[in-house]
Amino acid sequence: MRSWQPTLDIEDFRLLREQFTDFMLGYKFAIDEITTKINILREDFNAAHEYNPIEHINSRLKAPESVLEKVRRKNYAMNLAGIRENVLDIAGVRVVCSFISDIPKIRDMIVGQEDITLLDERDYITNRKPNGYRSLHLIVSIPVFRSDRTDRIPVEIQIRTIAMDFWASLEHKIYYKYRGEVPPNLRSELTEAAEAAAALDEKMESLHRLVDHNGKPRETPADSLDLTALYLGFLGNSA
């Protein structure tokens, strides 16, 4: 029996596509908001401390067809409200750091911001996945201010070390190459590689603890600070 399929004329299809494109644009803006916040934290650490825990940031926006395919596969409501409620990984941001101890610091700095709401948290570092995958996953929502409204958009944030990221990237490439049907010998090798990556993280963490990264904390200048000497110094330099 042939399944029923809705039929639309060209104008209705064009309008539907425009609405979905606008919907997806909100997620792109949410990525921009989150990455801006993390980049500010990164620059602030560079100015305030001798050590910066944030190595680099990546982001990705799911393709529209991937979003709709997931909705169909999961049997969610095929409308914008259903997608917003159920598909929480449309917008993704990955923060890569050097050491395991950096992960909770970065997590707290992000979640502690007033306009960010933590919706869900999954710790795959303490409770790694059976295949060896390790990472901290946060689902947060953030307000996105549009020209005619404000939307709260969910964003998935992954925080992991360089070693975790290297392993996850390799694992993804292998599973993509074999379309999920990875030979047993390669799965075994991936498991061993995951153990090696975890051991490397622990070793690097122990070395990191031997180095004093505290330094002198930055003192926030008071509003009444006399800037006369600084002004005169600028005058002297411009003379």
C-alpha positions in Angstrom: 0.0 0.0 0.0 1.4 3.3 -1.0 2.0 5.8 1.8 0.2 9.1 1.7 2.3 12.1 0.8 1.3 15.7 1.0 1.2 17.7 -2.2 1.9 21.4 -2.4 1.8 23.8 -5.3 5.0 25.8 -6.1 4.1 28.9 -4.1 3.2 26.9 -1.0 6.4 24.9 -1.2 8.4 28.1 -1.6 6.8 29.6 1.5 7.4 26.4 3.5 11.0 26.4 2.5 11.5 30.1 3.5 10.0 29.4 6.9 12.2 26.4 7.5 15.3 28.4 6.3 14.4 31.2 8.8 14.0 28.6 11.5 17.4 27.1 10.8 18.9 30.6 10.7 18.1 31.0 14.4 20.4 28.0 15.2 23.2 29.6 13.1 22.8 32.8 15.2 22.8 30.7 18.4 26.2 29.2 17.3 27.5 32.7 16.7 26.4 33.8 20.2 28.0 30.8 22.0 31.3 31.0 20.0 31.5 34.7 20.7 31.0 34.1 24.5 33.7 31.4 24.4 36.1 33.5 22.4 35.6 36.3 24.9 36.5 33.9 27.7 39.6 32.8 25.7 40.8 36.4 25.2 40.1 37.3 28.8 42.2 34.3 30.0 45.0 35.4 27.8 44.9 38.9 29.4 44.4 37.8 33.0 46.4 34.6 33.4 49.6 33.0 32.2 47.7 29.9 31.1 44.7 29.6 28.8 42.6 26.3 29.0 40.8 26.8 25.7 42.9 25.5 22.8 40.4 25.9 20.0 36.7 26.0 19.1 34.8 24.3 16.3 31.1 24.5 15.4 28.7 22.9 13.0 25.1 23.3 11.9 23.1 20.2 10.9 22.0 20.2 7.3 18.3 20.8 6.9 17.8 17.3 5.2 19.6 15.7 8.2 17.3 17.4 10.6 14.2 16.3 8.8 15.5 12.8 8.4 16.1 12.5 12.1 12.6 13.8 12.8 11.2 11.1 10.5 13.4 8.3 11.9 12.5 9.2 15.5 8.8 9.7 14.6 8.7 13.2 16.1 6.0 15.7 15.1 7.0 17.0 11.6 6.6 20.7 12.5 8.8 23.4 13.8 7.6 23.2 17.4 8.3 19.4 17.4 11.8 19.9 16.0 12.6 22.7 18.6 11.5 20.4 21.4 13.0 17.1 20.4 16.1 17.8 18.2 18.6 19.4 20.5 21.8 18.9 18.5 21.0 21.0 15.4 23.5 23.6 16.6 26.8 22.2 17.9 29.9 23.8 19.4 33.0 21.9 20.4 35.6 23.3 22.9 38.9 21.6 22.9 41.3 22.0 25.9 44.7 20.5 26.9 43.9 18.8 30.2 41.1 16.9 31.9 41.0 19.5 34.8 40.3 22.2 32.2 36.9 20.6 31.4 35.0 21.5 34.6 36.5 25.0 34.6 35.3 25.7 31.1 31.9 24.1 31.8 31.4 26.3 34.9 32.4 29.5 33.0 29.9 28.8 30.3 27.0 27.5 32.4 27.5 30.3 34.9 26.6 33.1 32.4 23.3 34.7 33.2 21.6 34.3 29.9 22.6 30.6 29.4 20.3 27.9 30.8 21.5 24.4 31.2 19.0 21.9 29.9 20.9 18.6 30.1 24.4 17.3 30.9 26.0 14.0 30.0 29.4 13.1 31.4 31.0 10.6 29.0 34.4 11.1 30.7 33.5 9.6 34.1 31.1 7.2 32.3 32.7 6.6 28.9 30.8 5.0 26.1 31.4 1.3 25.5 33.4 2.1 22.3 35.8 4.3 24.4 34.3 7.7 23.5 34.9 10.4 26.1 33.6 13.9 26.2 31.4 16.2 28.3 28.1 17.1 26.6 26.0 20.1 27.6 22.7 21.1 26.1 22.1 24.8 26.8 19.6 27.3 25.6 20.5 30.9 24.8 18.4 33.9 23.7 18.8 34.9 20.1 17.5 38.5 19.4 16.0 38.7 16.0 14.7 41.8 14.3 11.1 41.0 15.2 11.3 38.6 18.2 13.5 36.8 20.7 13.9 33.0 20.5 15.6 30.7 23.0 17.6 28.2 20.9 19.2 25.0 22.2 22.9 24.4 21.5 24.9 21.3 22.1 28.3 22.0 23.6 31.0 19.3 23.7 34.0 19.9 25.9 37.0 17.5 25.5 40.8 17.3 25.6 43.0 17.2 22.5 43.5 13.5 23.0 39.8 12.8 23.3 39.1 14.9 20.2 41.9 13.2 18.2 40.4 9.8 19.0 36.8 10.8 18.3 37.8 12.3 14.9 39.6 9.0 13.9 36.6 6.9 15.1 34.2 9.0 13.1 36.3 8.6 9.9 36.5 4.9 10.3 32.8 4.4 11.0 32.0 6.7 8.0 34.3 4.7 5.7 32.8 1.4 6.7 29.2 2.8 7.0 29.0 1.6 10.6 30.0 -2.0 9.8 33.5 -1.8 11.2 35.5 -5.0 11.2 36.1 -6.6 14.6 39.8 -6.2 14.4 39.5 -2.4 13.8 37.0 -2.1 16.6 39.5 -3.8 18.9 42.2 -1.4 17.7 40.0 1.6 18.4 39.3 0.3 21.9 43.0 0.0 22.5 43.6 3.5 21.1 40.9 4.9 23.4 42.7 3.4 26.4 46.0 4.9 25.2 44.4 8.3 24.8 43.0 8.1 28.3 46.4 7.1 29.7 48.0 10.0 27.8 45.4 12.4 29.3 46.2 11.1 32.8 50.0 11.4 32.3 49.7 15.0 30.9 47.4 15.9 33.8 50.0 14.7 36.3 52.7 16.7 34.6 50.4 19.7 34.5 50.0 19.6 38.3 53.7 19.9 38.7 53.7 23.3 37.1 52.4 26.3 39.0 49.9 28.1 36.8 48.4 30.2 39.5 50.5 33.4 39.0 49.3 36.7 40.3 45.6 37.2 39.9 44.4 40.2 38.0 43.0 43.0 40.2 39.9 44.6 38.7 40.6 48.4 38.7 38.2 50.5 40.8 36.1 53.2 39.1 37.9 55.8 41.1 41.4 54.8 40.0 43.5 57.9 39.1 44.5 57.6 35.5 46.6 60.8 35.4 49.9 59.1 35.2 48.7 56.9 32.4 47.4 60.0 30.5 50.7 61.8 30.9 52.5 58.7 29.7 50.5 58.6 26.6 51.3 62.3 26.0 55.0 61.6 26.4 54.9 58.7 24.0 53.1 60.8 21.4 55.4 63.8 21.6 
